[in-house]
Amino acid sequence: MTQRKSTAITRRKLLLAGAAVPLCAILSRPAAAAEFTYKLATGQDPAHPVNARAKEAADRIKEATSGRLEINLFPANQLGSDTDLLTQVRNGGVELFNLSSLILATLVPAAGIVNLGFLFPNYDAVWKAMDGELGAYIRAQIAKTPVMAVSKPWDNGFRHITSSGREIKTPDDLKGFKLRVPAAPNLTSLFLALGAGPAPINFNEVYSALQTKVVDGQENPLPIIATARLYEVQKTCSLTGHVWDNYWILGNKRAFQKLPQDAQEIVTRELDRSANDERADIAKLSESLRTDLSAKGMQFLDVDRSAFRQALAKTSFYADWKSKFGEETWVQLEKAAGKLG
């Protein structure tokens, strides 16, 4: 009984830790103002581990810089949609922004290479690639723009399909199925190849789109489904694991380079530490949330992922993306994921 109670408390802490981040997200200021006051925007609900760990990093950064750098956290798209915020971080209106690779690919196409269908079988393969050559290659491409990656990748998890009506068990079930996707060409083309009807909708509009049946379903990792309460408007979750996704903490290059060298190193060090903590959070939640969401009424469907992979391989999906990414980027991907198509 004690062990069960402890597990429940741990799970609850993970999901609710973000509640400590108020929606106004303005940290209290000391009597002496900080030399640098930066904004860190995220699109995730305050209860998501991204925000709990980002808040911890901000607190450690403030302490380690003796108050010279204060980072205020703005969760849940308070400062705009993901696409709005990508513009803001490019022009310096927001100094730091947590963004999915799927949406970053609209600015840095190479960032979306990791989001193609059915690339990584497990997390061992993911982190070997992202903390290795593939991740380094993507960071170099990001650095060619007005923004830069200021830490190692954070985890957004493997994505699964949810539905309010039709149960998605086989590739044929996707035929004509209208589902929300982010404004990300990778996912749009993946579901078009499988015969579905993808509809790009910003995340802050997803709940209402599902509630009003504008779309029949959506696809996201389990922690997003839980923290955004999508189980309230979706009946089933098909464990397709069709795409793995990560978050990059992006920094406006000019703003980051204004910081003293020691402060830059502290920012990267503490965000890297929180990235490791957040990765562990997502791994734990991914194990426990199936039970939690089932208790809230969501039915889980185990599917044959190989059938979906085979259906995708019969299309021109991989060949089309190889042509778009180019040989150099494709070589980096196949080093990590093996031969495709």
Disulfide bonds with the S-S distance in Angstrom:
none
